[in-house]
């Protein structure tokens, strides 16, 4: 049951990420992979798909483009948000 709930959370948040960027599933593949990898790699530090997607959204809002969202920058913003309690918008 936990795996299904986790899948639903990932699917819902990735849909929200596509919706935020105004893209279809195939157009947003790289951003989805970045958010998913960060959530999986840093789960032990408390990063969830919600934090990694929020970091990607905040960075794209800050820089005005998707190409600014490298995995390393999104990771850093997600970790700062999770570990220090600083919002993704402020971290970006």
C-alpha atoms as a printed R data frame, in Angstrom:
   type eleno elety resid chain resno      x      y       z
1  ATOM     1    CA   UNK     A     1  0.000  0.000   0.000
2  ATOM     2    CA   UNK     A     2  2.873  2.381   0.800
3  ATOM     3    CA   UNK     A     3  4.362  1.891  -2.671
4  ATOM     4    CA   UNK     A     4  1.064  2.778  -4.329
5  ATOM     5    CA   UNK     A     5  0.677  5.931  -2.218
6  ATOM     6    CA   UNK     A     6  4.242  6.949  -3.056
7  ATOM     7    CA   UNK     A     7  3.566  6.361  -6.751
8  ATOM     8    CA   UNK     A     8  0.415  8.486  -6.565
9  ATOM     9    CA   UNK     A     9  2.359 11.285  -4.849
10 ATOM    10    CA   UNK     A    10  5.087 11.189  -7.519
11 ATOM    11    CA   UNK     A    11  2.558 11.086 -10.362
12 ATOM    12    CA   UNK     A    12  0.517 13.940  -8.918
13 ATOM    13    CA   UNK     A    13  3.513 16.161  -8.287
14 ATOM    14    CA   UNK     A    14  5.034 15.491 -11.702
15 ATOM    15    CA   UNK     A    15  1.664 16.412 -13.249
16 ATOM    16    CA   UNK     A    16  1.719 19.663 -11.245
17 ATOM    17    CA   UNK     A    17  5.257 20.325 -12.471
18 ATOM    18    CA   UNK     A    18  4.167 19.881 -16.108
19 ATOM    19    CA   UNK     A    19  1.137 22.070 -15.472
20 ATOM    20    CA   UNK     A    20  3.319 24.795 -13.905
21 ATOM    21    CA   UNK     A    21  5.564 24.867 -16.965
22 ATOM    22    CA   UNK     A    22  2.641 24.528 -19.403
23 ATOM    23    CA   UNK     A    23  4.120 21.457 -21.063
24 ATOM    24    CA   UNK     A    24  2.932 18.016 -22.086
25 ATOM    25    CA   UNK     A    25  4.405 14.785 -20.715
26 ATOM    26    CA   UNK     A    26  7.015 14.313 -23.467
27 ATOM    27    CA   UNK     A    27  8.085 17.960 -23.431
28 ATOM    28    CA   UNK     A    28  8.993 18.010 -19.748
29 ATOM    29    CA   UNK     A    29 10.843 14.713 -19.547
30 ATOM    30    CA   UNK     A    30 14.214 16.107 -18.428
31 ATOM    31    CA   UNK     A    31 12.718 18.202 -15.599
32 ATOM    32    CA   UNK     A    32 10.711 15.219 -14.395
33 ATOM    33    CA   UNK     A    33 13.831 13.030 -14.385
34 ATOM    34    CA   UNK     A    34 15.746 15.639 -12.385
35 ATOM    35    CA   UNK     A    35 12.978 15.989  -9.782
36 ATOM    36    CA   UNK     A    36 12.571 12.216  -9.501
37 ATOM    37    CA   UNK     A    37 16.308 11.484  -9.198
38 ATOM    38    CA   UNK     A    38 16.741 14.099  -6.478
39 ATOM    39    CA   UNK     A    39 13.764 12.802  -4.506
40 ATOM    40    CA   UNK     A    40 15.117  9.257  -4.719
41 ATOM    41    CA   UNK     A    41 18.798 10.024  -4.048
42 ATOM    42    CA   UNK     A    42 18.197 12.351  -1.114
43 ATOM    43    CA   UNK     A    43 15.209 10.681   0.526
44 ATOM    44    CA   UNK     A    44 17.396  9.840   3.547
45 ATOM    45    CA   UNK     A    45 17.970 13.571   4.058
46 ATOM    46    CA   UNK     A    46 14.209 14.178   3.986
47 ATOM    47    CA   UNK     A    47 13.827 15.380   0.404
48 ATOM    48    CA   UNK     A    48 10.545 14.290  -1.163
49 ATOM    49    CA   UNK     A    49  9.147 14.799  -4.625
50 ATOM    50    CA   UNK     A    50  7.324 17.848  -3.241
51 ATOM    51    CA   UNK     A    51 10.581 19.603  -2.289
52 ATOM    52    CA   UNK     A    52 12.414 18.689  -5.474
53 ATOM    53    CA   UNK     A    53  9.524 19.836  -7.686
54 ATOM    54    CA   UNK     A    54  9.167 23.043  -5.648
55 ATOM    55    CA   UNK     A    55 12.874 23.714  -6.157
56 ATOM    56    CA   UNK     A    56 12.542 23.236  -9.935
57 ATOM    57    CA   UNK     A    57  9.531 25.564 -10.038
58 ATOM    58    CA   UNK     A    58 11.242 28.233  -7.925
59 ATOM    59    CA   UNK     A    59 14.380 28.177 -10.054
60 ATOM    60    CA   UNK     A    60 12.451 28.485 -13.308
61 ATOM    61    CA   UNK     A    61 10.479 31.392 -11.839
62 ATOM    62    CA   UNK     A    62 13.680 33.079 -10.666
63 ATOM    63    CA   UNK     A    63 15.611 32.684 -13.919
64 ATOM    64    CA   UNK     A    64 12.640 32.758 -16.288
65 ATOM    65    CA   UNK     A    65 13.649 29.637 -18.198
66 ATOM    66    CA   UNK     A    66 13.837 25.885 -17.802
67 ATOM    67    CA   UNK     A    67 17.384 25.560 -19.072
68 ATOM    68    CA   UNK     A    68 18.675 27.052 -15.797
69 ATOM    69    CA   UNK     A    69 17.474 23.972 -13.907
70 ATOM    70    CA   UNK     A    70 20.478 21.694 -13.740
71 ATOM    71    CA   UNK     A    71 20.322 18.706 -11.429
72 ATOM    72    CA   UNK     A    72 22.958 20.208  -9.137
73 ATOM    73    CA   UNK     A    73 21.178 23.507  -8.654
74 ATOM    74    CA   UNK     A    74 17.793 21.868  -8.077
75 ATOM    75    CA   UNK     A    75 19.449 19.466  -5.614
76 ATOM    76    CA   UNK     A    76 21.038 22.305  -3.654
77 ATOM    77    CA   UNK     A    77 17.789 24.273  -3.405
78 ATOM    78    CA   UNK     A    78 15.830 21.155  -2.385
79 ATOM    79    CA   UNK     A    79 18.388 20.263   0.309
80 ATOM    80    CA   UNK     A    80 18.492 23.812   1.668
81 ATOM    81    CA   UNK     A    81 14.705 23.875   1.810
82 ATOM    82    CA   UNK     A    82 14.502 20.529   3.563
83 ATOM    83    CA   UNK     A    83 17.445 20.783   5.933
84 ATOM    84    CA   UNK     A    84 17.271 24.455   6.889
85 ATOM    85    CA   UNK     A    85 13.560 25.125   6.482
86 ATOM    86    CA   UNK     A    86 14.160 27.916   3.972
87 ATOM    87    CA   UNK     A    87 11.492 28.097   1.268
88 ATOM    88    CA   UNK     A    88 12.450 27.096  -2.243
89 ATOM    89    CA   UNK     A    89 11.575 30.582  -3.479
90 ATOM    90    CA   UNK     A    90 14.023 32.168  -1.051
91 ATOM    91    CA   UNK     A    91 16.707 29.563  -1.723
92 ATOM    92    CA   UNK     A    92 16.533 30.118  -5.464
